Amino acid sequence: VQLVESGGGLAQTGGSLRLSCSGSGFAFRDAAIGWFRQAPGQEREVVSCVSVSHGGTFYADSVQGRFTISSDDAKETVYLQLQDLKPEDTAVYYCATGPFGWYDVSSICGGTPDRYLTVWGQGTLVTVSA
């Protein structure tokens, strides 16, 4: 089982980036996949989650309305579109997965996602300049 993130980089305040999380070695259509981020000196936090099975989504309050998560079954990839970026969005962004696509992702990611999403990618750095 493997996840590979890509798409990070440098953006200006108000700018956009699209992150990708490509999966292999597991049943992508049965998965719940989440995006998390960790800024320097801070704890990791959940950003957004999606059920590949039924399309349910979850967003943290801090990104609601600015970020959009989506999945492409054919490419076995989950995307996170980041818009209206702010300096406080600067962090390493990770994706994680677990075979819980039939769960309510709000209950997974709004609760204790580490219990369910146990396979992690290596992360991709997003830096937003003021």
C-alpha positions in Angstrom: 0.0 0.0 0.0 1.5 3.3 -1.0 0.4 7.0 -1.2 2.4 9.6 -3.0 1.6 13.3 -2.7 2.6 15.9 -5.2 1.8 19.5 -6.2 3.2 21.4 -3.4 5.2 24.6 -3.9 5.3 28.3 -3.4 2.3 30.4 -3.8 1.4 34.0 -3.0 -1.4 35.0 -0.7 -4.7 34.7 -2.6 -3.1 32.2 -5.0 -4.0 28.6 -5.8 -2.4 25.2 -5.9 -3.6 21.7 -6.6 -2.3 18.8 -4.5 -2.5 15.2 -5.7 -2.5 12.0 -3.7 -1.9 8.9 -5.9 -2.6 5.5 -4.4 -1.5 2.0 -5.2 -1.7 -1.4 -3.7 -5.2 -1.2 -2.2 -8.8 -1.1 -3.2 -9.1 2.6 -4.1 -12.9 2.5 -4.5 -13.3 1.2 -0.9 -11.1 3.9 0.6 -11.5 6.9 2.8 -8.7 9.4 2.1 -7.9 12.4 4.1 -5.6 15.4 3.7 -3.7 16.6 6.8 -1.2 19.3 7.4 1.5 20.1 9.9 3.1 23.5 10.2 6.5 24.0 11.9 6.2 23.7 15.6 2.5 22.8 15.5 0.5 19.6 15.7 -0.8 17.9 12.7 -4.4 18.8 11.8 -7.0 17.4 9.5 -7.8 19.5 6.5 -10.3 17.5 4.4 -11.5 14.0 3.8 -13.4 12.1 1.1 -15.1 8.8 0.8 -14.1 7.4 -2.6 -17.1 5.0 -2.3 -19.9 7.4 -1.9 -18.3 10.8 -2.4 -19.0 12.2 1.1 -16.6 14.9 2.1 -15.4 16.7 5.2 -13.7 20.0 5.6 -12.0 21.7 8.6 -13.6 25.0 9.4 -10.3 26.8 8.6 -10.5 25.7 4.9 -14.2 25.4 4.3 -15.1 27.4 1.1 -11.4 27.7 0.0 -10.3 24.1 -0.5 -12.0 21.4 -2.5 -11.4 17.7 -2.3 -12.2 15.3 -5.2 -11.3 11.8 -6.4 -10.7 10.2 -9.7 -11.3 6.5 -9.6 -9.7 5.9 -13.0 -6.5 7.5 -11.9 -6.7 6.3 -8.3 -5.9 9.8 -7.2 -7.4 12.3 -4.8 -7.0 16.0 -5.4 -7.1 18.9 -3.0 -7.6 22.2 -4.7 -6.3 25.0 -2.6 -7.7 28.5 -3.4 -7.5 31.9 -1.7 -4.3 30.8 0.1 -3.2 32.4 3.3 0.2 32.5 5.0 -1.3 30.3 7.7 -1.9 27.6 5.1 1.9 27.1 5.0 2.6 23.5 6.1 3.6 20.0 4.9 0.5 18.4 3.5 0.0 14.7 3.9 -2.6 12.3 2.6 -3.6 9.1 4.5 -6.0 6.3 3.7 -7.9 3.4 5.3 -10.5 0.9 4.0 -13.4 2.8 5.4 -15.0 4.3 2.3 -18.4 3.2 3.4 -18.1 5.2 6.7 -19.3 8.7 7.1 -16.1 10.6 6.6 -17.3 13.4 8.9 -17.3 10.9 11.8 -13.8 9.7 10.8 -12.2 13.0 10.2 -14.2 15.0 12.6 -13.3 12.5 15.4 -10.1 10.5 15.6 -8.9 9.9 12.0 -5.7 8.2 13.1 -7.8 5.2 14.1 -9.0 4.7 10.6 -6.5 6.3 8.2 -3.3 4.4 9.0 -1.3 4.5 5.7 0.4 7.8 5.1 2.3 9.5 2.3 5.6 11.3 2.6 4.1 14.8 2.4 4.4 17.8 0.1 5.4 21.2 1.2 3.1 24.2 0.6 4.5 27.6 1.3 2.4 30.8 1.0 4.1 34.1 1.0 2.6 37.2 2.4 
